[in-house]
Amino acid sequence: MNPTLEAQAAELEAALLYSVLVDRQQIHIAREVLSAEDFCKAKGGSLSANGRLFAHLCDMVDAGADHCDITQVVTHLRAVDQLSAVGGAAGLAEITNSRATPVNASSYAREIKTLANRRRLSRILSEASDAIANPGETLDSVLDRLMGDASAIRAASSKKSVVSIFEAGLQVLTHLDEECSTGGVHSGIPAMDECFGVFGNGTLNTIAARTSIGKSGLCLQAAEHIATDGKQVLYLSMEMPAIELAFRCLGNQARVCSQRIANRDTITSDERVHLLDALERYRDAGLLIDDSPHQTVGTITSAARAIKSTSGLDALFIDHIGLISYPSNQRRHEAITEASRSLKRLAKELSIPVFMACQINRKGDEQGKECRPRLSHLADSTSIEMDSDNVIILHRDRPSDPVTTFAFEKVRNGQKGVRNMRMDLPSTWFVDADAAAWDDMQPYEAFEGHHQ
C-alpha cells in the first residue's frame, strides 16, 4: 500500500475510534458504512490493532455493554485476551488523546471505506494480472470475474443493504409519485401488461414455448416496443441473425410480409416507401442487437455491464438460454443452472428487467390438447423456475393455429391466469385474439394495445 495512503488510513481510523469511544451514537453510524474488515490489515492479512478494537467495540454494543466506558472496554479486552492485540492500555490512551471531532464520524467512516475499496481494487487487479498470465484461464472468465468483483465493490459503496421498514415505506410513496415510465418497462403486449403491469427492475422474466410457437417473436416484439418507447435495450440473438430480426421489425411496421422481403419477392413502389418510413422510425430507437452465436455467461454479463456504464441499459433480452455456450467438461443442466442464477444476479446488479426465452421439454409437448405445459416442463434445469420472477408459457393445440394461449404460470406481483392471443399472420407480432386482422388494417394502423 502507498505509504501516504497508509498514513492517511491510520489517522482516519484513530479519529473514528476516538469518536465512537466518546460518543455512544457514533458507533451505530459507523457500522452502517463499514465493518472491521475495512480497516487496514496487519502483515499476513489478519485484522490490525484498529480493526480488532472496532470489532470488539461492536461486540460490546451487541452484548449491551457500555463501549464508551474505558474501564469496561479494558475489562472486556482482558477477558478475551485481546488487550495486547489492540495495542494495550497505552494504545487506548493514545486514541483517547486524539483531536478528532466525534460529529464527523460518518465522514471518517466513508473515507475509511473508500480507502478499503481502493485496496480491494488493487488486489483484484493484481489477481487479474496473474490470471491473464495463466494459460489455463480463458480471457472471458478473467474479464467476467474482474468486472463482477469491481461491480460488487461499486454496489457495496453506493448503497446499504439494510433499511428500516420506515425507510422502505418512504420508497413506496416515492414509487407511487413517479411517472409510470420509471422503475421498469412495459412490453406493449396487452395480455402481458394487463397481467404484470410493469416488468420491474431486477426481475428475471422467462418466456417459454416449444419450437415455432412464437417465443422469439414475442421477445422481439417486446424489445421493439421498449426501444421505440425511448428505452435502451440489448437483444442477444443466438438463433437468428440481426438481418432476420430486421426483416420482421420492418415488415411488421410497413405491413409487408417479412418472408417476401427475405426471399426478395417483388416489392411494389408503395411498399418500398412504407419500408423506408418504417426504417426512419427506428433511426433513434435504442435497440442494440448482438447476433453472435457463441455467447457465454461471461460475454453476456460483460456486454450488459459495458453498455450500462456507457450509454445506459433499461432491458436485456436473451434468445435463448439453451443456446448459451458452456465448457465441454460441464454438464448441461449444471451450465443452465449457473446461467439462470447468473442472469438473476445480473438483473439485480444492473437494476434492469432481464427477459430470457426458454424451451419446453418434450414431456410438456406430449401433454395433449387438454393439458398445456406447466412450470415443471421448462427444459434443462429446475433452477429456471426458481430463479424467475415471472414465467409466461406459450401453447397452441395445433402449431398451425395462430391462436396462442398465454399462460402466466408464475407472477411475482399479480395473479396467475390464462389469456388467448393471436399471431397476426403474416406478421410475427401478437395481438388480442379478437383484434382486427392484418388484411383489415391499413399500413401504420397500430395493433390493438401496441405502441400505446
N, C-alpha and C positions, 0 to 999 in steps of 0.2 A: 504494500500500500504506500502511496505517496506520503513522505514524511510530513508535509504540510497538512494534508488531509487527515493524517493520523493524529496530529496535534490538535487540529480543529475538532475532531470527533471526541477526543479525550476531554477537551474543555466543555463541549456541549453536554457530554454525559455527566460530568461533575455538576454542571449547572442544573440539569434535570433532577439528579438525585438530591441535590440540596433543596430544590423546590418541593419535591414530594415528601421530604423529611420534615419540612417546616410548615407545610400547608396540606391538611388532610384531603382536600378535594382534588389536588393536582394529580394524584396517582391515578384517579379514575379517568381524568382527561388524557393522561399519557397512555394508559392501557388501550384507549380507543384507537390510538395511532400505531403503537409499536409493542413489541414483546422483548424479552431478554435476548432473543436470537438476533435482534437488530443492533445490539451493542457490539463494539469491536471484539474480535476473538483473541484469545491468548494463543501462544505458539501451540501448534498441533490441532488447532481448530476448536478447542474447548472454550467454554464461557470465560470471559475475562473477569477481573475482580468487580468491575462496574456492572457487568451483566449478571453476575451471581448475586450481587447485592439487590439489584432491581427485582430479580426473580424471588428472592427471599422476602422482600417487602410486599410483593404481590401475595405470597403465601400467607403472610401475617394478616393482610387485609381479608383474604378469603376465610381465614380462621377466626376473624372477629377481633384480632388483637390491635393495639394502638401502634401503628407503624411510625408515628411521629414522636413517640416516647423513646428516646435514645437508649434508656436503660432496658426497656423491653426488647429493643432491637438487638442489643448486645446479648441479652439473656437468650433470646431465640437462636442467634448465631452460634453461641456456645453449645446450646442444647443439641444442635445438629452438626456440631464440629465443623463449622464453616467460618468462624471468625477470622482465622488467619487467611482463608481463601479470598476474603474481601478486603484484605489489607490491614486487618487487625484494628484495634481501637484507634491507633494513630491515623489509619486511613479514613475512618469515620470522622475523626476530629478535623482532618483536612477538608473533607467535603462540607462539613457544617460551618467552616470558616469562609465558604465561598461568598462572593459578592453578587451572585445571581439574583434575578428578580423572579419570585415564585409565580407571579401572574403571567410570566412569559413561558410557562411550562409547555403549553401547546405548541408554541413556536420552536422551542428546543426539541420537542419530540418529532416534529415534522422534519426538521433539519437532520436529526439523527437517522430518521427513516430514509431520507434522500441519500445520505452517505452510505447507509447499509445497502441500498439498491444499486448504488454505483459499484460497490464491492461485488455484489452478486452478478452484475452485468459483466464486470471484468473477469470473474471466474467462468461465466458462461462462454464468453468469447475465447478464453484460453482453452476450455474443453472442446469448443468447436474447432479450434485450430488443430488440436491433437487428433480429432476425429477426421478432419479433412486429410490428414497425412496417413490415416489408416486405410489401406486398400480394401479392407473388409466392410467398410461403411459406404453406403451409397450416398450420393450427393443429396438426393431427395430426403433421406432420413436425417441427414445432418441439418439441412435447411429447415425441415419441419420441426425438429427438436429445438433449434436455435430460435425460431420465430415463436414457437409455443412458450418457451421459457421467458423470452422477452415480453410477450404479451401478458404472461402471468404477473410479471413484475409491474407492468403498467397498470393492470387491473387492480392489483393489491394496493397500488399507490393512489389510485384515483377515487376509490370508494371503499367504505367499510361494509362488511358483510352482515353485521348485526345492527338492527334498528329496533326501536321501541314500537309497540303497537300504535302509539300516538303518531310517531313519525310516518309509519306505514299508512295510517289513516289520512294524513295530510297529502300523501302521494295519491291516494284515491280521489280526493277532492280536486287535486291538480289535474288528474287524468280526466275527470268529468268536465273540467273547464277548457280542456284542449280541444282543438278542432278535430273533426272526425278523421282527417287525413293523417294525423300523427299517431305514433305508437303502434304501427303495424301497417298492413296493406289489405286492400280488398281485391278479390280475384276478378271481379267483373262478371262472374258467372252466377246467375240468380240463385240457383239451388244452394250453392256453396256459401254465398254471402248471407243468405237468409238463415242458414244453419249456424255458421261460425261468426257472423257479424264482421269480425276483423281477424286476420291471422296475425297474432301478436308477436312482438319482438321476442326472440329467444325460444320460439317454438319450432319443433320438428314436425313436419306435416307430410304424411305418406299418401300417395295416390297409387292404388294397386289395381291390377287387372291382368287378365290373360293377354297374350299377344293379339294385336289387331283389334282390340276393343276400343282404344282411344286414349290411353293414359298419356302417351307422348303429346297427342293433340291437345289434351286438356291442360297439360303443363305449359305448352307453348301459348295457348290461349290466355291463361292466367298471367304468364310472364309478359306477353304483349300488352295486356291491359294495364298492368302495373307500370310498365315502362312508359307507355303513352300517357299515363296519368302524372308524369313528372318525376317518377322514381328512377333509381339506378338499379338495374338487375343484371346479374351474371347467370348465364344459362350454359351449363356444361352438357353438351350433347355427345355422348359416346356411341350413339346408334345412328344418327343421321348427320350428314354434312351440313354446314351452315347454309349452303345454297338451297338445299331442300327445305329447310325451315323458312327461308325467304320465299320460296315458291308458295308455300302455304300462307304466309302472312300477306304478301302482296296480292295473291289470288283471292283470298277471303275478303280483303278490303276493297278490291276492284270488282268483285263479283265475276272473276274469271277463273274457271276451273284450273286448279294448280296442276292437275295431270296433263291438261292441254299445254300449259306453259312448259312443263318438264319435257314433254315429247315434241316440243316445237311445232305443234299443230298450228294451222292458220289462225293468226290473231288479227282481228279486224282493227282498223284505224281507231275506232271509238274505244275498243278495249285497250289499245296501247295508251291512249290518253288517260283512261282510268288507271292503268298501271303506273304511269308517271305521276299522276296525282296521289296515288297510294304511296309511292316511294317518297314523295315530298313530305307526307305525313310522318314518315319515320326519320326525317333528317335530324331532328333534335331528340329523338327517342333514346332513352338510356338503356337500351337492350344490348348487352355485350354477349357475344356467342363464342364459346371455345369448343370446337368440334374435334379436338384431339381424342382418338380412341383409346389412348393409353394413359388414363388418369389413375392416380393413386390417391390414397387418403392424404398423403403429404403434398402432392401437387394441388389438390383441391383446396386444402386449408391455406397453403401458401398464396395461391391466386386470390382467394377471397380476402385474406388479410391485406395483401398488397393493394387491392382496389379499394378496400375500406379506408385504408390510411391515406390514399392519394385523392381519389375522386368521390369517395363515399359509396356505400353499398346499402340498399334497402331490402333486397331479397336475393336468395340464391336458389337455383333450380339444378337438380342432378337427374339426368335421364340416361341410364337408371342405375340404382345401387348395385345390381347384379353384374354390371359391366366394369365396375372398379377393379383395377388390376391389383394383384397381391402376390407376395413371394411364392415361388413354386413349392417351398417346404412348409407352407402354411395351409391348413385345411380350409375348405371353402366356407363352412359355417363359422369358423373362428374368424376368418377375414371379414365376413359380412357383419358379424357381431362387433368387431373392432371398428369397422366403417360406420355403423349405425351410431355407436356411442361417441365416436369422434365428431360426427356431424351434429349430434345433440350438443356436445360441448362447444362446438364452433358457433352454433346458433346463439348460445348464451354469452359466449365471449364477445362476439361481434354485435350482439343485441339486434339481430335481424331474424325474420322467419326463413327457415330453410325448407324447401319442398323437394321431396325425392320420389321418383317413380319406382315402383316395385312390382315384380312378377307375382302372380298367383300360382301355387304349385298345382300339379295335375290332379291331386285329390279334390281341390276346390273346383276344378273344371269338370269333374265327374259327378258333381252333386245332383245333376238333373235339373229339369225345368222348374220344379217347385222349390228347389233348395239352392239359393245363391251362396257364393263363397263367404266365409267368415274370417275373423282375425286369425284363427288357427291355420288358415290356408295361405298366409303370407309366406313366400318362398324363402328358403335358405337359412333363416335364423329367427328364433322367437324373440331375439333382442329388438327387432324392428318394432314389434307390437309394444314392448315395454318402453322403449325409448321415445316413441312417437307421442306427441300431444294430441294429434288429430289423425284419423285414418279414414280415407274415402275408398271404397271398393266399387269399381265399375263392373257391371254384369249385363249380359244380354242372353235371352233364351236362345236366340239364333244369331250367329255372328253377322249375318247379312242384314239383320233388322236394325235400322238406325235408332230405334227407341232403346235407350240405355238406362238401367237402374243405377242411380247414385245411392249407395248405402253408406250412411255416416255411422261407421261401426265404433269409432272412438272419438268423443268430443270433449275436450278439456273444459270448456266453458259453455255448455249448452246441453241439448238433449239429442240422443241418437235418433235416427229416423231414416226413411227411405223416400226418394223423390225420383220421378221419371223425367228424364231429359231426352233430347233428340239430337243426333248429329245431323246438322243441316246440310246434307249432301247436295251437290258435290263439294261443299265446303267441308272443312275438318273441325269447325267450331261447334260447340254445343249450345243449344237454345232450349227454352222450355218446350215440353212436348207438344203444347198447343199453340206455339208461336207460328207466325207466318213462314211458309216455306220459301226457299231460295228463289224459286221461279215466280213467286208472287210479289217479290220485292224489287225495288229499283236500286241501282248501284249507289252505295254510301248510305242507304237506309239502314240504320243501326239495328242489330239484332235486339230482340226484346230483352231488356235488362243488361245489355252490353254497352260499354262506353258511356255509362251514365255517371 
